[in-house]
Amino acid sequence: MSAGAPALAQTGYAGTWEVAVRQFGQKNYYLPMVDGRLSIEERNGRTVATYNQKSLFSGNAEKDGLHLTCEDNGKPCGSFVLRLSGGQLTGSGTLQDIPVTLQGRRPAARPRTAVVHDFQPEKFHTFFSGAIPPALRIFPGDSVKTHTLDSRGFDKDGKPRAPRGNPQTGPFYVEGAMPGDTLVVRLDRIRTNRDTAYQSNLISSNALEPGYLRELAKFESGFTQWKIDAAAGVATIINPTGKLAAYKVKLDPMLGGVGVAPPRDEVFVSGRLGPYGGNLDTAQMREGVTVYLPVFQPGALLFMGDGHAQQGDGELPGQGLETSMDVQFTVDVIPGQAGGQARVENADFMMIMGTGVTLDAAMKSATTEMSRWLAATYQLTPQEIAPVLGTAMQYEIAEVVDSEYNVVAKVRKSALTQIRK
């Protein structure tokens, strides 16, 4: 520290900041910093800072600001001079010889007690994007009571509220969630809120061989209408053929879509799925499960919608029993830990969603991410992972008729409890 330089504790720089680094006012994803969490502390009279849990900076607090130099993988990558003004952090410098600016703010102060928000959405969205303004800002520990529309945009009263195409409720900005974190979403309640549902009346062409498709060409496409009896817990076909007059299914309400804003500046229609979650269409997304989603944007920006009163594996008609839902969920954040795909946990299984443009790619994605999760969670070697997955792995084909496939890798918790940490 140079003569006359104030101690870090006296300057107000110490602590955690949520920062945005920009080039010409825009995001540059080729640089080692974009949006993230910057933590600044003093060690042995010298300032040390970490960005997204990674040690990158060291320097000193000088009279004209906080001077920091950057290292990335042990190599110099730039420098900053940071200043405080009105409780906000500003600065300028270079990263990899590129001029950049930095802006930061303290994480929002969390209320002493968690809040249950009663959110009545006025606007719905048919795409996942970090550019959509938050509909509601919430804190870890908070719960939200809200509702979703059906896939054609109709609400519980049969009133059209949004364009067709899996309109989503949200997005919900979770304070403190930053890229590199994991968003935790507990689905506390998922219930149908009307007595009708609909479903395509033919199997999707994506799931059939060409020869059989030619046979189907003579059949008129349309919808099967269903009657929901929530009290009895069943759904039956409205105006069934004689052969299906006694056919009924047990209600198993779920959300086809649960996701966060995707990486970078990517925008995906709400029928798409990927590492950010989205239109996963797994029947496992039911009441009582906990969902883990990697965070790619500040606040995560959580979306949900596309309620199904019931759905078989694969979503073969291209739809479940499509209807509107009453939903309640609770959020939390795991800082500095993010998996490569969405995870779902229930009382019996740990599950990882594997997504890809082919069934083969989705299966490999699910297997790879389960292997990585076991290595990170239990510190298992590849030779230790093989006997576990070789005896305990189960697969579920959740989605085969959208633009991407979803294969769910499942391992029973009873197997996991036998692994020593």
SERO-86236 format. One record per residue (C-alpha): residue in three letters; x, y, z. Coordinates in pm, whole numbers, plus 50000, padded with zeros to 5 digits. Layout:
# residues N
ALAXYZ;...
END
This chain:
# residues 421
MET500005000050000;SER501485033849903;ALA502045061150159;GLY498855079450247;ALA496555052950093;PRO493495046150312;ALA492785011450449;LEU490174992250251;ALA487794991050545;GLN487735028950549;THR486935032950182;GLY483615014250154;TYR484824991149875;ALA484904959850089;GLY482154934250052;THR480054920249770;TRP478964938449455;GLU476774928149164;VAL478674941148863;ALA478244945648490;VAL481294949648261;ARG480674964647919;GLN482574973547602;PHE481085003647421;GLY478104999447653;GLN477464964147528;LYS478134928947655;ASN481254911747526;TYR481084874347598;TYR484654868247484;LEU486044886547787;PRO486554870048129;MET484004893648290;VAL480424902648189;ASP477774900548463;GLY478624885848798;ARG479444888749166;LEU482584908149267;SER483744902549627;ILE486424925849766;GLU488394920450088;GLU491674929750249;ARG494304903350324;ASN497554912450497;GLY497224948950401;ARG496514941650034;THR493264941049846;VAL492104908249693;ALA488964905049481;THR487144875349331;TYR484744875049039;ASN482164846949036;GLN484124827149297;LYS487314829549091;SER490344848449220;LEU491144874348957;PHE492244906649118;SER494734921649359;GLY495714957549428;ASN495434986749665;ALA493015013949766;GLU494595046849658;LYS493425082549694;ASP491965083149341;GLY490185049749372;LEU490675012549408;HIS493405000049176;LEU493094963449078;THR495084941748841;CYS493534911148681;GLU494794875648636;ASP493064848348438;ASN494494813048465;GLY497664827548612;LYS498214852248328;PRO497764890448341;CYS494494900448175;GLY494024937548255;SER493464963748521;PHE490744985948669;VAL490415017748867;LEU487165016549065;ARG485405045349237;LEU482475049649473;SER479735075049423;GLY476395075349603;GLY476775039249707;GLN477345028149347;LEU480555013349208;THR481905026648880;GLY485165021248703;SER487115017948383;GLY490094998548262;THR491104971648019;LEU490504934347984;GLN492744916247736;ASP493784950647607;ILE490154960147537;PRO488814992147702;VAL485844984347928;THR483695000848190;LEU482274986248510;GLN479164994248708;GLY478154977549032;ARG475624978649312;ARG475274962049646;PRO472944931949656;ALA469454942449756;ALA468874940350131;ARG466894909250216;PRO463884914550445;ARG464064898050784;THR461224874350705;ALA460254856450387;VAL457234869550199;VAL454414851150024;HIS453514871549716;ASP450044869449562;PHE450934877449201;GLN448184882848945;PRO449894884148604;GLU448684909048347;LYS451174900548073;PHE452494867047950;HIS455424858347724;THR455884832847448;PHE459684833247457;PHE462544829947704;SER464884859847711;GLY466974880547948;ALA465684911847774;ILE462164908547920;PRO461634932148216;PRO460924914448546;ALA457244910648634;LEU458084907749006;ARG461254909949214;ILE461514884649496;PHE464124873249749;PRO465474838649830;GLY463044822850074;ASP460054840649924;SER457054822049785;VAL454754832249502;LYS451104823049449;THR450114828249087;HIS448494811348787;THR449324800448436;LEU447424799148108;ASP446924769247885;SER449144764747579;ARG446724784347359;GLY446644814047598;PHE443284808147773;ASP442804813448147;LYS440694794948404;ASP437524812248280;GLY438164802747918;LYS439144838447833;PRO442014844447587;ARG444794863447763;ALA447884857947546;PRO448974845547202;ARG449014808347136;GLY452294790447196;ASN452884781047562;PRO452624815947715;GLN454704818648031;THR454024836048361;GLY456884858348479;PRO459704864648461;PHE460484866048834;TYR463724883848927;VAL465364866449223;GLU467504891249413;GLY471064879449460;ALA470994853549184;MET473924859148947;PRO475474840048655;GLY477294809348783;ASP474774803249063;THR472004777249085;LEU468404788049123;VAL466384764849347;VAL462624763549283;ARG460364742749506;LEU457014736049340;ASP454784737749648;ARG451424735549473;ILE450264727749118;ARG446504723849076;THR444104725548784;ASN441764755348812;ARG439104746648554;ASP437164715848451;THR438294712148089;ALA441434703247898;TYR442304695647536;GLN444864674647350;SER445784668846985;ASN443904638846847;LEU446784624046644;ILE450294612946736;SER452934638146629;SER454774630046307;ASN458124633146493;ALA457334600746679;LEU456174579146385;GLU457634560946088;PRO456924574745737;GLY454834544845633;TYR452444548745923;LEU452224586145859;ARG450894579045511;GLU448154558045669;LEU447244587045899;ALA446874611645614;LYS443214602245568;PHE442354611545928;GLU441334647046011;SER443464663946275;GLY441834682046563;PHE441544679946939;THR440324655347198;GLN438334674147462;TRP438634662647823;LYS436494667648132;ILE438434673248455;ASP436914661048778;ALA439304675149038;ALA437304661549332;ALA437504625949196;GLY441044631349066;VAL440314618948714;ALA439824631348359;THR437494616148101;ILE436964622047730;ILE434064644547633;ASN431904627947365;PRO434054596547342;THR433694569047086;GLY432014537647215;LYS435354519847257;LEU436674547847480;ALA433454554247674;ALA434974539547991;TYR438464553947941;LYS439694576848218;VAL443064588348349;LYS444244597848695;LEU445044634648727;ASP448744642348772;PRO449074680348732;MET452454692648610;LEU454114722148442;GLY455494716248095;GLY457554747948114;VAL459874758648396;GLY462974777948297;VAL465224807948337;ALA466524833348087;PRO469034815947856;PRO472734824747821;ARG474224854847646;ASP471614874647451;GLU469884843247327;VAL466124843347273;PHE464114811247243;VAL460424806547180;SER458634790647473;GLY458324757347293;ARG462114752747310;LEU464144735747580;GLY467784734247681;PRO470234738847970;TYR468094767948091;GLY465104744648132;GLY462184757547932;ASN459644734647767;LEU460994702847929;ASP457594685447927;THR458544660048190;ALA455804645748409;GLN458314648348694;MET457694686048713;ARG454844680848958;GLU453824693649299;GLY456354687249574;VAL459534685249364;THR462554708049383;VAL463994721249057;TYR467624732749019;LEU468394755748727;PRO471734771048623;VAL471654809148632;PHE472784827548318;GLN471444862848375;PRO471294886048679;GLY468204877348879;ALA467864843948691;LEU464494855548544;LEU462264825848617;PHE459404816448381;MET456744789648413;GLY453674778148222;ASP452224751447989;GLY450204732848252;HIS449134696848190;ALA446504679048394;GLN448264646848289;GLN450904636448036;GLY452304603247920;ASP456014598247847;GLY457194615147528;GLU454184638647502;LEU453344618447190;PRO450384639047059;GLY452544670147099;GLN450404679847397;GLY449494667647742;LEU446024674147878;GLU446434711447824;THR444804733848084;SER445394763548313;MET446874760348662;ASP447084775949006;VAL450704774949116;GLN452694782549429;PHE456494780549443;THR459374790349671;VAL462854801249557;ASP466384799749691;VAL469894804749549;ILE473044783449575;PRO475914808049508;GLY478814798249287;GLN477524764149184;ALA475844757848850;GLY475304725248668;GLY475094720648295;GLN471424710748283;ALA468244713448487;ARG467934689448783;VAL464784677548959;GLU464614661449302;ASN461704643649468;ALA461424621249772;ASP462824590949589;PHE465014602449300;MET467654627049192;MET467024634348823;ILE468894653648555;MET467334665548230;GLY469354657347920;THR468414678547618;GLY469564675747259;VAL468474677246897;THR468364639246877;LEU467314612447124;ASP470884599747123;ALA472274634347205;ALA469734639147484;MET470614605547641;LYS474314613547629;SER473664647947778;ALA471724632648067;THR474364606148132;THR477214631148115;GLU475564655848351;MET474684628448600;SER478324617448594;ARG479504653048651;TRP477014657848933;LEU478224626449110;ALA481834637749071;ALA481084672649208;THR478744661549487;TYR480514630149611;GLN484034635549469;LEU483794602649282;THR486344592249023;PRO485234579048683;GLN486074543848807;GLU483724549449105;ILE480964564948893;ALA480794534748661;PRO479594509248921;VAL477064533949060;LEU475464543248728;GLY475974508148593;THR473644494648863;ALA471404523848963;MET470744544548650;GLN467214546748511;TYR466054566448207;GLU462744582748126;ILE461924596147781;ALA460094628247864;GLU459884646747532;VAL460304634047174;VAL458074656346961;ASP459534691447007;SER462534706646834;GLU464754691847108;TYR464444659247297;ASN464474654947676;VAL465744623047838;VAL465644621848218;ALA468464603648397;LYS467274590748737;VAL469104576049035;ARG467304564949349;LYS468304582749668;SER468524548849839;ALA471524541849614;LEU473074575949676;THR472874572250054;GLN475324543150027;ILE478044566049891;ARG480374580150156;LYS481184616850129;
END
